[in-house]
Amino acid sequence: MDALGNYYPPVGFYFKVIISGVSGEQEGSFMEVSGISASITPEDKREGGENRFSHRLPNPPKYNNLVLKRGMVLGSPLITWAQTSINTFTFTPKTVVVQLLNEKGKAISVWVFNKAYPVKLEMSGLKAMKEGEIMVETLELAYSFFEKKM
């Protein structure tokens, strides 16, 4: 809120990502984070003898994969973890924290993704005719569930 009490929704371009057990200067810098989503799909159950309606019961929530995009970082421990997980089919789940920051760098909203592991690692295409275009690495993580902390 400003001095007059007016509310302005936060902007979504100032954020950071923290991945447990992964450190490095550029490891939390991403150009895009997507997939912060949960949904419940109801299941119809018919009751014997009752033909006018069915009961709609909730199923457990489904979560989209968390997608992290950034310019390619050489020698990245995060990418090494992802490659090792995918190539050897040996998974060490991690906690991923996404923080939305205000203009002063203070967290104003936090999402915690529990037991995250890599399911996809992708590099952008190589294009000789597109001078100056950076290599983008995309890491897709599956996780058990997420919680909004703030």
Secondary structure, 3 states (H helix, E strand, C coil): CCCCCCCCCCCCCCEEEEECCCCCCCCCCCCEEECCCEECCEEEEECCCCCCCEEEEECCCEECCEEEEEECCCCCHHHHHHHHHHHHCCCCCEEEEEEEECCCCCEEEEEEEEEEEEEEEEECCCCCCCCCCCCEEEEEEECCEEEECC
